[in-house]
Amino acid sequence: MISYHDIALYNEKDEKVEPIQIYESDSKTKFMSYGDSLSKGKSVAGYVVYEVDKDAKYELHFAPSFYDDVKENKKGKNDVAIKVDPS
C-alpha cells in the first residue's frame, strides 16, 4: 500500500509542509489517495498538492509506512529524497 502520507515536503527551514487536500470526483486528474495498492515491481501515479513559494527551495521525501508501524513518518536516513526547485 502507498498513500500521500508516505510523501513529505520540507522547506528551507527543514519544516514539513502540509499537503492540500483536493477532492474532485469528476476530475480526470488522479490524486494520490490513502491506501493505493501497489504490487511488487509495478508503479502507481498520482498527484500530491502543496502550496509553495516559487522563490524557495524544497526537498521531497518518500518513506513508505506500514499499518503495523507505530512510528510517525518522519524525515529519516532511509527516505528517498529529491531536491525541488519550484521556479
N, C-alpha and C positions, 0 to 999 in steps of 0.2 A: 504494500500500500504506500502511496505517496500523496502528500497534500501540501497546500500552501503553507502549512505550519512548519514544513521541513525547509523552507526558504526564508532567509532573513537578509535584510538590507541594513548596513551600518553606515552612518555618516562619518565625516572627517573627525568628529569628536569621539568616535567609536561608540556612538549611541545607536540603539536599534530603532529603525524607522518602521512604524506600523503600516501594514498594507491597507489599502482602501477596499472595502467590501462592495462589490458590484453584483447585483442580482438582476439579470435580464433574461427572462425565459424565452423571449423571442429573438434574441441576438444570435447572429451567426458566429460571433466571436466566442471561442471556448475559454472560459476562465477556469483556472485550476481549482478544483473543489476539494472537499475533505474526503479522503479515502479513495482517490482514483486507483484502480487496480493496475498493477504493472508486473508482467511476467518476466522471469529471468531472460536477459538478452534482448529484451524489447524496449521500446521507448514510449513516452507519453508527452504530449504537448499541451500547453495551456498558458494563460496569462495570469500573472500576479501583478497587481497595480499598486504603485507607490507614487505619492506626490513628492517631487524632487525639485531642487534648485538647480537650474541649468549651469550655474557657475561653481557648483560644489563637486566634490569627488566622493564616491561611494564604493563600498565593497559588498558584493552579493555573495552570500554563503548558502551552501546546501549541506544539510546534515540530516540524514534520514532518522526519523524517530520511530519507535516501535510502541505498540499499545501496552506492552508489559514493562516498558521503561518508565520509571517513576521520576527520572530527572527531567528538568525543564530543558528544552532545546536551546543551548547557549553557544555562543561563538567558542569554538574549541579547536584543538590540534588536528582532529580528524575531519574537519569541514573541508569541502571543496570551495575555494574562494576565487572570485573573479573581480578584478578591478572594474569599476563602472564610471564612465565619464559621460554624463548626460548632455554635454554641449554638442 
